């Protein structure tokens, strides 16, 4: 969530803040807040037993986990081969552009 303002600061949008607040109010069981549900990668209501089983470490990732990512059904080997070929094409294009820039700078006498 959010976007990086610089290397160390992340800002949340108003919509993201509203989502967090609504989830908190639902977790607390406040009237009109809706029903709370754990969402992988976003929130989890951990029990004391969960926390105890992790040695009382409160790192969120231990409990929340990662959000589910849709599988594209492409076998890893094929995907890796396709992506490697695309990267090679991009490297070749990069070399062409670099040569063109150097030539233009040479013509300008730089």
Gaussian input, Z-matrix of N, CA and C with variables (Angstrom, degrees):
# hf/3-21g

backbone

0 1
 N
 C     1     B1
 C     2     B2     1     A1
 N     3     B3     2     A2     1     D1
 C     4     B4     3     A3     2     D2
 C     5     B5     4     A4     3     D3
 N     6     B6     5     A5     4     D4
 C     7     B7     6     A6     5     D5
 C     8     B8     7     A7     6     D6
 N     9     B9     8     A8     7     D7
 C    10    B10     9     A9     8     D8
 C    11    B11    10    A10     9     D9
 N    12    B12    11    A11    10    D10
 C    13    B13    12    A12    11    D11
 C    14    B14    13    A13    12    D12
 N    15    B15    14    A14    13    D13
 C    16    B16    15    A15    14    D14
 C    17    B17    16    A16    15    D15
 N    18    B18    17    A17    16    D16
 C    19    B19    18    A18    17    D17
 C    20    B20    19    A19    18    D18
 N    21    B21    20    A20    19    D19
 C    22    B22    21    A21    20    D20
 C    23    B23    22    A22    21    D21
 N    24    B24    23    A23    22    D22
 C    25    B25    24    A24    23    D23
 C    26    B26    25    A25    24    D24
 N    27    B27    26    A26    25    D25
 C    28    B28    27    A27    26    D26
 C    29    B29    28    A28    27    D27
 N    30    B30    29    A29    28    D28
 C    31    B31    30    A30    29    D29
 C    32    B32    31    A31    30    D30
 N    33    B33    32    A32    31    D31
 C    34    B34    33    A33    32    D32
 C    35    B35    34    A34    33    D33
 N    36    B36    35    A35    34    D34
 C    37    B37    36    A36    35    D35
 C    38    B38    37    A37    36    D36
 N    39    B39    38    A38    37    D37
 C    40    B40    39    A39    38    D38
 C    41    B41    40    A40    39    D39
 N    42    B42    41    A41    40    D40
 C    43    B43    42    A42    41    D41
 C    44    B44    43    A43    42    D42
 N    45    B45    44    A44    43    D43
 C    46    B46    45    A45    44    D44
 C    47    B47    46    A46    45    D45
 N    48    B48    47    A47    46    D46
 C    49    B49    48    A48    47    D47
 C    50    B50    49    A49    48    D48
 N    51    B51    50    A50    49    D49
 C    52    B52    51    A51    50    D50
 C    53    B53    52    A52    51    D51
 N    54    B54    53    A53    52    D52
 C    55    B55    54    A54    53    D53
 C    56    B56    55    A55    54    D54
 N    57    B57    56    A56    55    D55
 C    58    B58    57    A57    56    D56
 C    59    B59    58    A58    57    D57
 N    60    B60    59    A59    58    D58
 C    61    B61    60    A60    59    D59
 C    62    B62    61    A61    60    D60
 N    63    B63    62    A62    61    D61
 C    64    B64    63    A63    62    D62
 C    65    B65    64    A64    63    D63
 N    66    B66    65    A65    64    D64
 C    67    B67    66    A66    65    D65
 C    68    B68    67    A67    66    D66
 N    69    B69    68    A68    67    D67
 C    70    B70    69    A69    68    D68
 C    71    B71    70    A70    69    D69
 N    72    B72    71    A71    70    D70
 C    73    B73    72    A72    71    D71
 C    74    B74    73    A73    72    D72
 N    75    B75    74    A74    73    D73
 C    76    B76    75    A75    74    D74
 C    77    B77    76    A76    75    D75
 N    78    B78    77    A77    76    D76
 C    79    B79    78    A78    77    D77
 C    80    B80    79    A79    78    D78
 N    81    B81    80    A80    79    D79
 C    82    B82    81    A81    80    D80
 C    83    B83    82    A82    81    D81
 N    84    B84    83    A83    82    D82
 C    85    B85    84    A84    83    D83
 C    86    B86    85    A85    84    D84
 N    87    B87    86    A86    85    D85
 C    88    B88    87    A87    86    D86
 C    89    B89    88    A88    87    D87
 N    90    B90    89    A89    88    D88
 C    91    B91    90    A90    89    D89
 C    92    B92    91    A91    90    D90
 N    93    B93    92    A92    91    D91
 C    94    B94    93    A93    92    D92
 C    95    B95    94    A94    93    D93
 N    96    B96    95    A95    94    D94
 C    97    B97    96    A96    95    D95
 C    98    B98    97    A97    96    D96
 N    99    B99    98    A98    97    D97
 C   100   B100    99    A99    98    D98
 C   101   B101   100   A100    99    D99
 N   102   B102   101   A101   100   D100
 C   103   B103   102   A102   101   D101
 C   104   B104   103   A103   102   D102
 N   105   B105   104   A104   103   D103
 C   106   B106   105   A105   104   D104
 C   107   B107   106   A106   105   D105
 N   108   B108   107   A107   106   D106
 C   109   B109   108   A108   107   D107
 C   110   B110   109   A109   108   D108
 N   111   B111   110   A110   109   D109
 C   112   B112   111   A111   110   D110
 C   113   B113   112   A112   111   D111
 N   114   B114   113   A113   112   D112
 C   115   B115   114   A114   113   D113
 C   116   B116   115   A115   114   D114
 N   117   B117   116   A116   115   D115
 C   118   B118   117   A117   116   D116
 C   119   B119   118   A118   117   D117
 N   120   B120   119   A119   118   D118
 C   121   B121   120   A120   119   D119
 C   122   B122   121   A121   120   D120
 N   123   B123   122   A122   121   D121
 C   124   B124   123   A123   122   D122
 C   125   B125   124   A124   123   D123
 N   126   B126   125   A125   124   D124
 C   127   B127   126   A126   125   D125
 C   128   B128   127   A127   126   D126
 N   129   B129   128   A128   127   D127
 C   130   B130   129   A129   128   D128
 C   131   B131   130   A130   129   D129
 N   132   B132   131   A131   130   D130
 C   133   B133   132   A132   131   D131
 C   134   B134   133   A133   132   D132
 N   135   B135   134   A134   133   D133
 C   136   B136   135   A135   134   D134
 C   137   B137   136   A136   135   D135
 N   138   B138   137   A137   136   D136
 C   139   B139   138   A138   137   D137
 C   140   B140   139   A139   138   D138
 N   141   B141   140   A140   139   D139
 C   142   B142   141   A141   140   D140
 C   143   B143   142   A142   141   D141
 N   144   B144   143   A143   142   D142
 C   145   B145   144   A144   143   D143
 C   146   B146   145   A145   144   D144
 N   147   B147   146   A146   145   D145
 C   148   B148   147   A147   146   D146
 C   149   B149   148   A148   147   D147
 N   150   B150   149   A149   148   D148
 C   151   B151   150   A150   149   D149
 C   152   B152   151   A151   150   D150
 N   153   B153   152   A152   151   D151
 C   154   B154   153   A153   152   D152
 C   155   B155   154   A154   153   D153
 N   156   B156   155   A155   154   D154
 C   157   B157   156   A156   155   D155
 C   158   B158   157   A157   156   D156
 N   159   B159   158   A158   157   D157
 C   160   B160   159   A159   158   D158
 C   161   B161   160   A160   159   D159
 N   162   B162   161   A161   160   D160
 C   163   B163   162   A162   161   D161
 C   164   B164   163   A163   162   D162
 N   165   B165   164   A164   163   D163
 C   166   B166   165   A165   164   D164
 C   167   B167   166   A166   165   D165
 N   168   B168   167   A167   166   D166
 C   169   B169   168   A168   167   D167
 C   170   B170   169   A169   168   D168
 N   171   B171   170   A170   169   D169
 C   172   B172   171   A171   170   D170
 C   173   B173   172   A172   171   D171
 N   174   B174   173   A173   172   D172
 C   175   B175   174   A174   173   D173
 C   176   B176   175   A175   174   D174
 N   177   B177   176   A176   175   D175
 C   178   B178   177   A177   176   D176
 C   179   B179   178   A178   177   D177
 N   180   B180   179   A179   178   D178
 C   181   B181   180   A180   179   D179
 C   182   B182   181   A181   180   D180
 N   183   B183   182   A182   181   D181
 C   184   B184   183   A183   182   D182
 C   185   B185   184   A184   183   D183
 N   186   B186   185   A185   184   D184
 C   187   B187   186   A186   185   D185
 C   188   B188   187   A187   186   D186
 N   189   B189   188   A188   187   D187
 C   190   B190   189   A189   188   D188
 C   191   B191   190   A190   189   D189
 N   192   B192   191   A191   190   D190
 C   193   B193   192   A192   191   D191
 C   194   B194   193   A193   192   D192
 N   195   B195   194   A194   193   D193
 C   196   B196   195   A195   194   D194
 C   197   B197   196   A196   195   D195
 N   198   B198   197   A197   196   D196
 C   199   B199   198   A198   197   D197
 C   200   B200   199   A199   198   D198
 N   201   B201   200   A200   199   D199
 C   202   B202   201   A201   200   D200
 C   203   B203   202   A202   201   D201
 N   204   B204   203   A203   202   D202
 C   205   B205   204   A204   203   D203
 C   206   B206   205   A205   204   D204
 N   207   B207   206   A206   205   D205
 C   208   B208   207   A207   206   D206
 C   209   B209   208   A208   207   D207
 N   210   B210   209   A209   208   D208
 C   211   B211   210   A210   209   D209
 C   212   B212   211   A211   210   D210
 N   213   B213   212   A212   211   D211
 C   214   B214   213   A213   212   D212
 C   215   B215   214   A214   213   D213
 N   216   B216   215   A215   214   D214
 C   217   B217   216   A216   215   D215
 C   218   B218   217   A217   216   D216
 N   219   B219   218   A218   217   D217
 C   220   B220   219   A219   218   D218
 C   221   B221   220   A220   219   D219
 N   222   B222   221   A221   220   D220
 C   223   B223   222   A222   221   D221
 C   224   B224   223   A223   222   D222
 N   225   B225   224   A224   223   D223
 C   226   B226   225   A225   224   D224
 C   227   B227   226   A226   225   D225
 N   228   B228   227   A227   226   D226
 C   229   B229   228   A228   227   D227
 C   230   B230   229   A229   228   D228
 N   231   B231   230   A230   229   D229
 C   232   B232   231   A231   230   D230
 C   233   B233   232   A232   231   D231
 N   234   B234   233   A233   232   D232
 C   235   B235   234   A234   233   D233
 C   236   B236   235   A235   234   D234
 N   237   B237   236   A236   235   D235
 C   238   B238   237   A237   236   D236
 C   239   B239   238   A238   237   D237
 N   240   B240   239   A239   238   D238
 C   241   B241   240   A240   239   D239
 C   242   B242   241   A241   240   D240
 N   243   B243   242   A242   241   D241
 C   244   B244   243   A243   242   D242
 C   245   B245   244   A244   243   D243
 N   246   B246   245   A245   244   D244
 C   247   B247   246   A246   245   D245
 C   248   B248   247   A247   246   D246
 N   249   B249   248   A248   247   D247
 C   250   B250   249   A249   248   D248
 C   251   B251   250   A250   249   D249
 N   252   B252   251   A251   250   D250
 C   253   B253   252   A252   251   D251
 C   254   B254   253   A253   252   D252
 N   255   B255   254   A254   253   D253
 C   256   B256   255   A255   254   D254
 C   257   B257   256   A256   255   D255
 N   258   B258   257   A257   256   D256
 C   259   B259   258   A258   257   D257
 C   260   B260   259   A259   258   D258
 N   261   B261   260   A260   259   D259
 C   262   B262   261   A261   260   D260
 C   263   B263   262   A262   261   D261
 N   264   B264   263   A263   262   D262
 C   265   B265   264   A264   263   D263
 C   266   B266   265   A265   264   D264
 N   267   B267   266   A266   265   D265
 C   268   B268   267   A267   266   D266
 C   269   B269   268   A268   267   D267
 N   270   B270   269   A269   268   D268
 C   271   B271   270   A270   269   D269
 C   272   B272   271   A271   270   D270
 N   273   B273   272   A272   271   D271
 C   274   B274   273   A273   272   D272
 C   275   B275   274   A274   273   D273
 N   276   B276   275   A275   274   D274
 C   277   B277   276   A276   275   D275
 C   278   B278   277   A277   276   D276
 N   279   B279   278   A278   277   D277
 C   280   B280   279   A279   278   D278
 C   281   B281   280   A280   279   D279
 N   282   B282   281   A281   280   D280
 C   283   B283   282   A282   281   D281
 C   284   B284   283   A283   282   D282
 N   285   B285   284   A284   283   D283
 C   286   B286   285   A285   284   D284
 C   287   B287   286   A286   285   D285
 N   288   B288   287   A287   286   D286
 C   289   B289   288   A288   287   D287
 C   290   B290   289   A289   288   D288
 N   291   B291   290   A290   289   D289
 C   292   B292   291   A291   290   D290
 C   293   B293   292   A292   291   D291
 N   294   B294   293   A293   292   D292
 C   295   B295   294   A294   293   D293
 C   296   B296   295   A295   294   D294
 N   297   B297   296   A296   295   D295
 C   298   B298   297   A297   296   D296
 C   299   B299   298   A298   297   D297
 N   300   B300   299   A299   298   D298
 C   301   B301   300   A300   299   D299
 C   302   B302   301   A301   300   D300
 N   303   B303   302   A302   301   D301
 C   304   B304   303   A303   302   D302
 C   305   B305   304   A304   303   D303
 N   306   B306   305   A305   304   D304
 C   307   B307   306   A306   305   D305
 C   308   B308   307   A307   306   D306
 N   309   B309   308   A308   307   D307
 C   310   B310   309   A309   308   D308
 C   311   B311   310   A310   309   D309
 N   312   B312   311   A311   310   D310
 C   313   B313   312   A312   311   D311
 C   314   B314   313   A313   312   D312
 N   315   B315   314   A314   313   D313
 C   316   B316   315   A315   314   D314
 C   317   B317   316   A316   315   D315
 N   318   B318   317   A317   316   D316
 C   319   B319   318   A318   317   D317
 C   320   B320   319   A319   318   D318
 N   321   B321   320   A320   319   D319
 C   322   B322   321   A321   320   D320
 C   323   B323   322   A322   321   D321
 N   324   B324   323   A323   322   D322
 C   325   B325   324   A324   323   D323
 C   326   B326   325   A325   324   D324
 N   327   B327   326   A326   325   D325
 C   328   B328   327   A327   326   D326
 C   329   B329   328   A328   327   D327

   B1=1.4455
   B2=1.5238
   B3=1.2991
   B4=1.4413
   B5=1.5121
   B6=1.3186
   B7=1.4615
   B8=1.5218
   B9=1.3238
   B10=1.4521
   B11=1.5274
   B12=1.3250
   B13=1.4554
   B14=1.5203
   B15=1.3115
   B16=1.4595
   B17=1.5264
   B18=1.3158
   B19=1.4665
   B20=1.5208
   B21=1.3221
   B22=1.4559
   B23=1.5249
   B24=1.3139
   B25=1.4633
   B26=1.5299
   B27=1.3280
   B28=1.4647
   B29=1.5279
   B30=1.3220
   B31=1.4597
   B32=1.5265
   B33=1.3209
   B34=1.4575
   B35=1.5233
   B36=1.3216
   B37=1.4619
   B38=1.5267
   B39=1.3100
   B40=1.4718
   B41=1.5281
   B42=1.3266
   B43=1.4632
   B44=1.5266
   B45=1.3367
   B46=1.4632
   B47=1.5230
   B48=1.3269
   B49=1.4633
   B50=1.5254
   B51=1.3201
   B52=1.4629
   B53=1.5258
   B54=1.3228
   B55=1.4706
   B56=1.5291
   B57=1.3284
   B58=1.4623
   B59=1.5277
   B60=1.3260
   B61=1.4624
   B62=1.5264
   B63=1.3270
   B64=1.4655
   B65=1.5212
   B66=1.3322
   B67=1.4640
   B68=1.5220
   B69=1.3228
   B70=1.4702
   B71=1.5266
   B72=1.3284
   B73=1.4663
   B74=1.5277
   B75=1.3183
   B76=1.4658
   B77=1.5302
   B78=1.3201
   B79=1.4676
   B80=1.5237
   B81=1.3455
   B82=1.4694
   B83=1.5204
   B84=1.3403
   B85=1.4606
   B86=1.5151
   B87=1.3182
   B88=1.4613
   B89=1.5265
   B90=1.3230
   B91=1.4621
   B92=1.5272
   B93=1.3104
   B94=1.4542
   B95=1.5204
   B96=1.3369
   B97=1.4657
   B98=1.5217
   B99=1.3093
   B100=1.4600
   B101=1.5175
   B102=1.3115
   B103=1.4588
   B104=1.5200
   B105=1.3328
   B106=1.4540
   B107=1.5293
   B108=1.3343
   B109=1.4658
   B110=1.5211
   B111=1.3483
   B112=1.4608
   B113=1.5216
   B114=1.3272
   B115=1.4660
   B116=1.5273
   B117=1.3523
   B118=1.4736
   B119=1.5217
   B120=1.3270
   B121=1.4483
   B122=1.5126
   B123=1.3413
   B124=1.4584
   B125=1.5308
   B126=1.3387
   B127=1.4620
   B128=1.5296
   B129=1.3243
   B130=1.4628
   B131=1.5128
   B132=1.2929
   B133=1.4487
   B134=1.5261
   B135=1.3305
   B136=1.4735
   B137=1.5203
   B138=1.3246
   B139=1.4530
   B140=1.5273
   B141=1.3113
   B142=1.4539
   B143=1.5289
   B144=1.3180
   B145=1.4708
   B146=1.5358
   B147=1.3422
   B148=1.4748
   B149=1.5270
   B150=1.3290
   B151=1.4608
   B152=1.5229
   B153=1.3191
   B154=1.4682
   B155=1.5278
   B156=1.3214
   B157=1.4693
   B158=1.5295
   B159=1.3388
   B160=1.4711
   B161=1.5249
   B162=1.3228
   B163=1.4603
   B164=1.5164
   B165=1.3263
   B166=1.4630
   B167=1.5383
   B168=1.3178
   B169=1.4637
   B170=1.5288
   B171=1.3211
   B172=1.4645
   B173=1.5251
   B174=1.3156
   B175=1.4610
   B176=1.5311
   B177=1.3384
   B178=1.4646
   B179=1.5266
   B180=1.3264
   B181=1.4609
   B182=1.5219
   B183=1.3119
   B184=1.4687
   B185=1.5151
   B186=1.2930
   B187=1.4554
   B188=1.5256
   B189=1.3280
   B190=1.4573
   B191=1.5247
   B192=1.3361
   B193=1.4588
   B194=1.5158
   B195=1.3029
   B196=1.4639
   B197=1.5195
   B198=1.3229
   B199=1.4564
   B200=1.5240
   B201=1.3101
   B202=1.4541
   B203=1.5171
   B204=1.3301
   B205=1.4566
   B206=1.5188
   B207=1.3194
   B208=1.4523
   B209=1.5246
   B210=1.3305
   B211=1.4519
   B212=1.5229
   B213=1.3313
   B214=1.4552
   B215=1.5272
   B216=1.3382
   B217=1.4733
   B218=1.5229
   B219=1.3320
   B220=1.4642
   B221=1.5270
   B222=1.3461
   B223=1.4643
   B224=1.5320
   B225=1.3342
   B226=1.4632
   B227=1.5201
   B228=1.3371
   B229=1.4655
   B230=1.5287
   B231=1.3438
   B232=1.4652
   B233=1.5337
   B234=1.3220
   B235=1.4566
   B236=1.5222
   B237=1.3361
   B238=1.4590
   B239=1.5250
   B240=1.3206
   B241=1.4657
   B242=1.5287
   B243=1.3360
   B244=1.4662
   B245=1.5270
   B246=1.3330
   B247=1.4573
   B248=1.5265
   B249=1.3283
   B250=1.4651
   B251=1.5250
   B252=1.3326
   B253=1.4624
   B254=1.5322
   B255=1.3404
   B256=1.4672
   B257=1.5290
   B258=1.3315
   B259=1.4621
   B260=1.5248
   B261=1.3215
   B262=1.4693
   B263=1.5239
   B264=1.3360
   B265=1.4691
   B266=1.5309
   B267=1.3143
   B268=1.4551
   B269=1.5302
   B270=1.3311
   B271=1.4666
   B272=1.5235
   B273=1.3380
   B274=1.4612
   B275=1.5296
   B276=1.3265
   B277=1.4627
   B278=1.5271
   B279=1.3141
   B280=1.4619
   B281=1.5210
   B282=1.3346
   B283=1.4707
   B284=1.5296
   B285=1.3509
   B286=1.4607
   B287=1.5300
   B288=1.3236
   B289=1.4621
   B290=1.5236
   B291=1.3261
   B292=1.4557
   B293=1.5277
   B294=1.3417
   B295=1.4655
   B296=1.5270
   B297=1.3384
   B298=1.4639
   B299=1.5286
   B300=1.3223
   B301=1.4651
   B302=1.5252
   B303=1.3290
   B304=1.4659
   B305=1.5275
   B306=1.3293
   B307=1.4644
   B308=1.5304
   B309=1.3319
   B310=1.4580
   B311=1.5296
   B312=1.3190
   B313=1.4731
   B314=1.5343
   B315=1.3486
   B316=1.4523
   B317=1.5091
   B318=1.3528
   B319=1.4564
   B320=1.5264
   B321=1.3270
   B322=1.4652
   B323=1.5195
   B324=1.3217
   B325=1.4570
   B326=1.5111
   B327=1.3221
   B328=1.4780
   B329=1.5047
   A1=109.47
   A2=114.93
   A3=119.90
   A4=113.24
   A5=114.89
   A6=121.53
   A7=107.60
   A8=116.02
   A9=120.38
   A10=110.38
   A11=115.29
   A12=121.14
   A13=108.07
   A14=115.73
   A15=122.97
   A16=106.29
   A17=117.41
   A18=119.89
   A19=114.54
   A20=117.76
   A21=120.25
   A22=115.35
   A23=118.35
   A24=120.87
   A25=111.27
   A26=114.54
   A27=121.42
   A28=108.01
   A29=116.14
   A30=121.84
   A31=109.06
   A32=115.30
   A33=121.56
   A34=109.38
   A35=115.74
   A36=120.20
   A37=108.97
   A38=116.29
   A39=120.65
   A40=110.44
   A41=117.71
   A42=121.29
   A43=110.87
   A44=116.86
   A45=120.30
   A46=111.10
   A47=116.68
   A48=120.15
   A49=110.82
   A50=116.71
   A51=120.74
   A52=110.53
   A53=117.46
   A54=121.12
   A55=110.54
   A56=116.55
   A57=120.94
   A58=110.00
   A59=117.00
   A60=121.06
   A61=111.02
   A62=117.06
   A63=120.42
   A64=111.05
   A65=116.81
   A66=120.87
   A67=110.25
   A68=116.16
   A69=120.69
   A70=110.94
   A71=116.58
   A72=120.08
   A73=110.94
   A74=117.10
   A75=120.06
   A76=110.27
   A77=117.18
   A78=121.53
   A79=110.99
   A80=115.64
   A81=120.29
   A82=111.94
   A83=116.91
   A84=120.69
   A85=113.27
   A86=116.24
   A87=119.97
   A88=110.39
   A89=117.18
   A90=121.38
   A91=111.71
   A92=116.01
   A93=121.84
   A94=115.01
   A95=117.54
   A96=120.21
   A97=112.32
   A98=117.76
   A99=120.13
   A100=110.92
   A101=114.80
   A102=120.16
   A103=109.92
   A104=116.69
   A105=122.00
   A106=109.89
   A107=115.85
   A108=121.91
   A109=108.15
   A110=116.35
   A111=120.59
   A112=109.08
   A113=116.65
   A114=122.06
   A115=107.26
   A116=118.25
   A117=119.83
   A118=111.44
   A119=115.70
   A120=121.10
   A121=113.86
   A122=118.20
   A123=120.64
   A124=112.75
   A125=117.14
   A126=118.55
   A127=111.13
   A128=114.73
   A129=121.85
   A130=107.63
   A131=115.82
   A132=121.53
   A133=107.07
   A134=116.34
   A135=121.97
   A136=109.87
   A137=115.25
   A138=120.63
   A139=109.06
   A140=115.89
   A141=120.58
   A142=110.07
   A143=117.32
   A144=121.33
   A145=110.82
   A146=117.04
   A147=121.14
   A148=110.09
   A149=115.05
   A150=120.52
   A151=110.42
   A152=116.62
   A153=121.18
   A154=110.08
   A155=117.42
   A156=120.85
   A157=112.41
   A158=116.92
   A159=121.77
   A160=111.58
   A161=116.73
   A162=120.68
   A163=112.97
   A164=117.10
   A165=124.09
   A166=113.01
   A167=116.45
   A168=121.17
   A169=107.10
   A170=116.62
   A171=120.72
   A172=113.79
   A173=117.73
   A174=121.35
   A175=108.43
   A176=118.31
   A177=120.60
   A178=114.95
   A179=117.38
   A180=120.39
   A181=113.88
   A182=117.24
   A183=120.51
   A184=111.46
   A185=117.37
   A186=121.58
   A187=112.62
   A188=115.67
   A189=120.53
   A190=111.78
   A191=116.34
   A192=119.92
   A193=111.24
   A194=115.86
   A195=121.73
   A196=109.15
   A197=114.98
   A198=117.51
   A199=109.45
   A200=114.83
   A201=119.72
   A202=109.96
   A203=115.26
   A204=121.51
   A205=107.75
   A206=115.37
   A207=120.08
   A208=109.74
   A209=116.82
   A210=122.22
   A211=109.12
   A212=116.89
   A213=120.28
   A214=113.09
   A215=117.63
   A216=124.29
   A217=113.99
   A218=117.87
   A219=120.84
   A220=107.41
   A221=117.85
   A222=119.91
   A223=111.08
   A224=115.79
   A225=121.45
   A226=112.00
   A227=117.15
   A228=120.58
   A229=111.07
   A230=116.20
   A231=120.15
   A232=110.96
   A233=115.39
   A234=119.65
   A235=110.70
   A236=116.40
   A237=120.73
   A238=110.61
   A239=116.80
   A240=121.37
   A241=110.45
   A242=116.71
   A243=121.68
   A244=110.85
   A245=116.52
   A246=120.19
   A247=111.96
   A248=117.36
   A249=120.93
   A250=110.32
   A251=117.29
   A252=120.99
   A253=110.39
   A254=116.48
   A255=120.45
   A256=110.25
   A257=117.12
   A258=121.11
   A259=110.87
   A260=117.39
   A261=121.23
   A262=110.76
   A263=116.80
   A264=120.67
   A265=110.37
   A266=116.53
   A267=121.04
   A268=111.22
   A269=117.38
   A270=120.55
   A271=110.56
   A272=117.17
   A273=121.16
   A274=109.98
   A275=117.03
   A276=121.07
   A277=110.29
   A278=116.89
   A279=121.78
   A280=111.09
   A281=116.49
   A282=120.52
   A283=110.49
   A284=117.84
   A285=121.55
   A286=110.75
   A287=116.06
   A288=120.07
   A289=111.40
   A290=116.90
   A291=120.56
   A292=110.53
   A293=117.15
   A294=120.92
   A295=110.71
   A296=117.26
   A297=121.05
   A298=110.80
   A299=116.87
   A300=120.63
   A301=110.44
   A302=116.76
   A303=120.46
   A304=110.91
   A305=117.05
   A306=121.14
   A307=110.34
   A308=117.23
   A309=120.47
   A310=111.45
   A311=116.81
   A312=120.46
   A313=110.30
   A314=117.06
   A315=120.98
   A316=110.39
   A317=116.84
   A318=121.50
   A319=111.93
   A320=115.67
   A321=119.72
   A322=111.71
   A323=116.10
   A324=120.62
   A325=113.80
   A326=115.84
   A327=119.44
   A328=111.87
   D1=155.15
   D2=177.34
   D3=81.15
   D4=-175.21
   D5=178.02
   D6=-140.88
   D7=150.22
   D8=-178.88
   D9=-78.27
   D10=125.53
   D11=175.70
   D12=-82.29
   D13=-40.84
   D14=172.37
   D15=-149.81
   D16=-167.37
   D17=-174.46
   D18=-60.65
   D19=-24.41
   D20=-173.86
   D21=-121.80
   D22=-4.47
   D23=-176.68
   D24=-119.06
   D25=128.11
   D26=178.12
   D27=-115.78
   D28=132.75
   D29=179.24
   D30=-109.89
   D31=140.45
   D32=176.84
   D33=-100.00
   D34=146.49
   D35=176.72
   D36=-79.73
   D37=166.50
   D38=177.53
   D39=-60.22
   D40=-39.54
   D41=179.79
   D42=-64.15
   D43=-40.50
   D44=178.91
   D45=-66.75
   D46=-41.06
   D47=176.59
   D48=-62.67
   D49=-40.44
   D50=178.57
   D51=-64.35
   D52=-39.87
   D53=178.37
   D54=-62.90
   D55=-44.45
   D56=179.39
   D57=-62.51
   D58=-46.28
   D59=-179.26
   D60=-63.09
   D61=-43.92
   D62=179.98
   D63=-63.09
   D64=-39.60
   D65=178.59
   D66=-64.21
   D67=-43.31
   D68=178.60
   D69=-60.71
   D70=-46.67
   D71=-179.02
   D72=-64.59
   D73=-37.95
   D74=176.67
   D75=-65.82
   D76=-41.27
   D77=178.52
   D78=-60.64
   D79=-38.74
   D80=178.73
   D81=-72.62
   D82=-13.41
   D83=179.93
   D84=77.51
   D85=27.03
   D86=-177.91
   D87=-71.33
   D88=145.22
   D89=-179.04
   D90=-58.38
   D91=136.09
   D92=177.45
   D93=77.13
   D94=3.15
   D95=-177.20
   D96=-90.39
   D97=-5.09
   D98=-177.89
   D99=85.10
   D100=-177.02
   D101=-177.31
   D102=-98.12
   D103=134.79
   D104=179.34
   D105=-75.81
   D106=143.58
   D107=173.36
   D108=-145.63
   D109=138.54
   D110=174.32
   D111=-63.92
   D112=138.78
   D113=178.62
   D114=-127.44
   D115=112.80
   D116=-179.72
   D117=-53.04
   D118=132.48
   D119=179.84
   D120=84.41
   D121=-6.42
   D122=-178.61
   D123=-126.52
   D124=-54.18
   D125=-176.74
   D126=-152.49
   D127=153.03
   D128=174.96
   D129=-155.28
   D130=135.50
   D131=175.84
   D132=-90.93
   D133=96.24
   D134=-176.71
   D135=-81.75
   D136=139.44
   D137=176.22
   D138=-85.36
   D139=165.73
   D140=176.91
   D141=-61.31
   D142=-34.30
   D143=177.60
   D144=-65.01
   D145=-41.02
   D146=175.68
   D147=-57.79
   D148=-47.22
   D149=-177.34
   D150=-66.23
   D151=-41.40
   D152=178.56
   D153=-62.25
   D154=-41.41
   D155=-178.15
   D156=-65.75
   D157=-19.98
   D158=176.53
   D159=-99.58
   D160=19.52
   D161=177.77
   D162=67.09
   D163=30.05
   D164=179.14
   D165=62.03
   D166=21.20
   D167=175.23
   D168=-81.22
   D169=129.44
   D170=-174.70
   D171=-103.54
   D172=24.42
   D173=176.64
   D174=-64.68
   D175=120.87
   D176=-174.35
   D177=-55.02
   D178=-38.20
   D179=-177.25
   D180=-59.10
   D181=-26.24
   D182=178.87
   D183=-66.88
   D184=-25.04
   D185=-175.25
   D186=-109.59
   D187=-45.19
   D188=-175.07
   D189=-73.50
   D190=-37.86
   D191=-178.17
   D192=77.27
   D193=-161.69
   D194=-178.93
   D195=-110.75
   D196=148.89
   D197=177.97
   D198=-69.00
   D199=149.65
   D200=-177.82
   D201=-70.12
   D202=133.23
   D203=179.48
   D204=-108.98
   D205=134.70
   D206=-179.12
   D207=-69.75
   D208=128.29
   D209=179.61
   D210=-80.50
   D211=135.12
   D212=-178.08
   D213=-90.97
   D214=2.82
   D215=177.06
   D216=62.51
   D217=12.52
   D218=176.81
   D219=-90.13
   D220=123.79
   D221=179.43
   D222=-56.85
   D223=143.26
   D224=-175.46
   D225=-54.21
   D226=-46.04
   D227=-176.35
   D228=-60.13
   D229=-43.23
   D230=179.92
   D231=-67.47
   D232=-41.76
   D233=-179.61
   D234=-63.76
   D235=-43.56
   D236=-179.77
   D237=-63.58
   D238=-41.43
   D239=179.09
   D240=-63.66
   D241=-44.37
   D242=179.62
   D243=-63.39
   D244=-45.76
   D245=-178.33
   D246=-68.31
   D247=-36.08
   D248=177.57
   D249=-65.35
   D250=-41.79
   D251=177.99
   D252=-62.73
   D253=-42.03
   D254=178.89
   D255=-63.76
   D256=-40.51
   D257=178.59
   D258=-62.61
   D259=-41.65
   D260=177.90
   D261=-61.15
   D262=-41.41
   D263=176.85
   D264=-61.51
   D265=-42.26
   D266=-179.49
   D267=-67.52
   D268=-37.16
   D269=175.16
   D270=-62.03
   D271=-43.20
   D272=179.79
   D273=-62.78
   D274=-44.23
   D275=178.31
   D276=-62.62
   D277=-39.91
   D278=178.06
   D279=-60.67
   D280=-43.22
   D281=179.68
   D282=-63.48
   D283=-40.86
   D284=177.84
   D285=-61.81
   D286=-45.79
   D287=-179.26
   D288=-65.11
   D289=-39.75
   D290=178.53
   D291=-62.81
   D292=-42.67
   D293=178.53
   D294=-63.34
   D295=-40.52
   D296=179.74
   D297=-65.00
   D298=-41.05
   D299=178.95
   D300=-64.70
   D301=-44.87
   D302=179.02
   D303=-61.05
   D304=-40.56
   D305=178.77
   D306=-63.90
   D307=-43.37
   D308=178.53
   D309=-63.40
   D310=-39.66
   D311=177.98
   D312=-66.63
   D313=-38.38
   D314=178.47
   D315=-62.61
   D316=-42.56
   D317=179.42
   D318=-63.90
   D319=-30.53
   D320=178.15
   D321=-81.99
   D322=-4.57
   D323=178.33
   D324=82.03
   D325=21.49
   D326=-179.91
   D327=-103.02

